[in-house]
Amino acid sequence: MQRVLVINGSPKGERSNTMQLTNAVLSGMRQATDEIDVCMKNICDMDITPCVGCMSCWGKTPGKCVVGDCMQEVYEHFKMADTVIFSFPLYFFGMPGAMKVFVDRLMPLMETYRGAVKTIGKDAFHEFRFDTSDKQFVIISTCGYGRAEEIFDSLTKEMDFIFGSGNYYPLYCPQGEMFAIEALKPQINCYLERYRAIGTCLGAHEVVTEEMLKAASEPILLQRAFEMLVNNYWDQVTPKKKVYLFGDSLMKGVMPDADGMYHSSDAIGFSDMQKKYRFELSNFAMPTFTTTQILTYMKTVAAGKELPDLVVLEGGGNDCDHDWPRFAKTNGKELVNRVPLVQFERNLREMVLFWTKKHVPCALVITPPIDMNKFFLHLQKDERLHAVRDKFPDVSRMEQEYVEYKKIMYQVIEEYHLSCIDLSHCFDACNGMEIYSDDGMHPNEIGYGMFKSVFEACFSGM
Ligand SMILES: Cc1cc2nc3c(=O)[nH]c(=O)nc-3n(C[C@H](O)[C@H](O)[C@H](O)COP(=O)(O)O)c2cc1C
């Protein structure tokens, strides 16, 4: 009867990647002989007291541990076993802590060290108290890294000291997490054959060749495929950063068509950005909204929802714009901003405070000025404004007003140390290129494309 002691040091117990290899070895052993008795010890189910360091096992009670726990039974199994298999994952280039606790408790099995100078070479540092020349020691370990070279070096050194180099079979397998991927079953089964073959040798007490050991430590997949799968996995399980965006039509990529009808678009490219930089954007921007409306809407949206990781606030353009219906109604006498400057500042602060009080970081978007000349031409086409077309204000007055609104935004950004997504300069480089839609208020495709790079810079660093 061949006695096999398996020590499973993975905290995942039966679900251990490494145990898939160990089970393949055991099945190979069973193929080689019916006369096999396997004793399986799952360290995660055992209550092992860490070594107390009393050294009694080398002095007062040589070969005996004074701690009366489940290890007492393990010592017996260990002594009786023909094959001892250690199965565990690589943790920080060594064995997992619980496995180390187990190994420390093997001290009573070793001869007392009496201070002699040792030429270690390939030998074990300590000798066992009993003859182990007929025992087969097998160390099976998986790691998460793409290849086994170097990554197992410290473990190899430790095992060489414990068992003596050449006195144990190291089966160190990289890409261990691939064993958990259902779709890779065919490749994995093929790979496990190498371990089954090793098991057959062990079952027959035959030497496992260097070639077999080498094949057992080869990567399962080519590096490129492995890297892609690992990336996909982490992408799937890592929660995406949540971004809320509040603003007006600009953030919805709105453009007028030839008939003057307005349509949203993805001209800024938020869809691709979300995939590329792995965030989830909830775009709550609403065409025609001023900060007063955004503020109310923002509070409604936030109620009962999970807090985002970042809030992007865009506004001011519609606030600074004029109440044109009122202008027409008063026959050009009353020209007021849709949200007066003082109210705009109040709104802006309230918006920012709403999120900062919840510890949600905010970024303010500064948009470029509109093309006033184009905008005025557009207004003149509006039949409702025909009667007051000669009473339109100076373009320069409106441009100046816009500067005042923008100043407030910069002030708030500085005061609250907010991130700034400044789109106002990206049009500077356009050098006469047409970047506005016909209404002068909205960028065209090219203009929105200019926004893209600024947003990318913000989201890529998130
Ligand atoms: C705490 C911890 C430390 C790890 N350290 C390493 C490491 O140093 N090198 C490595 O390549 N993989 C490392 N891994 C990955 C595991 O070795 C790998 O996922 C292994 O296949 C898990 O095997 P198991 O399912 O048998 O527990 C580590 C995993 C954890 C949880």
The ligand as a Gaussian input file, in Angstrom:
#p B3LYP/6-31G(d) Opt

LIG

0 1
 C       -1.910000      37.396000      -1.024000
 C       -1.508000      36.884000      -2.391000
 C       -0.181000      36.960000      -2.772000
 C        0.189000      36.494000      -4.021000
 N        1.500000      36.598000      -4.384000
 C        1.883000      36.189000      -5.603000
 C        3.238000      36.316000      -6.017000
 O        4.112000      36.730000      -5.271000
 N        3.563000      35.964000      -7.272000
 C        2.622000      35.484000      -8.146000
 O        2.956000      35.217000      -9.297000
 N        1.337000      35.282000      -7.760000
 C        0.942000      35.634000      -6.525000
 N       -0.361000      35.465000      -6.122000
 C       -1.310000      34.752000      -7.019000
 C       -1.524000      33.304000      -6.609000
 O       -0.316000      32.651000      -6.443000
 C       -2.328000      32.600000      -7.700000
 O       -3.548000      33.241000      -7.868000
 C       -2.550000      31.131000      -7.397000
 O       -2.909000      30.450000      -8.580000
 C       -3.664000      30.880000      -6.383000
 O       -3.703000      29.496000      -6.148000
 P       -4.828000      28.757000      -5.295000
 O       -6.118000      28.896000      -6.065000
 O       -4.356000      27.359000      -5.233000
 O       -4.906000      29.395000      -3.945000
 C       -0.762000      35.924000      -4.893000
 C       -2.099000      35.847000      -4.480000
 C       -2.473000      36.330000      -3.255000
 C       -3.919000      36.231000      -2.830000

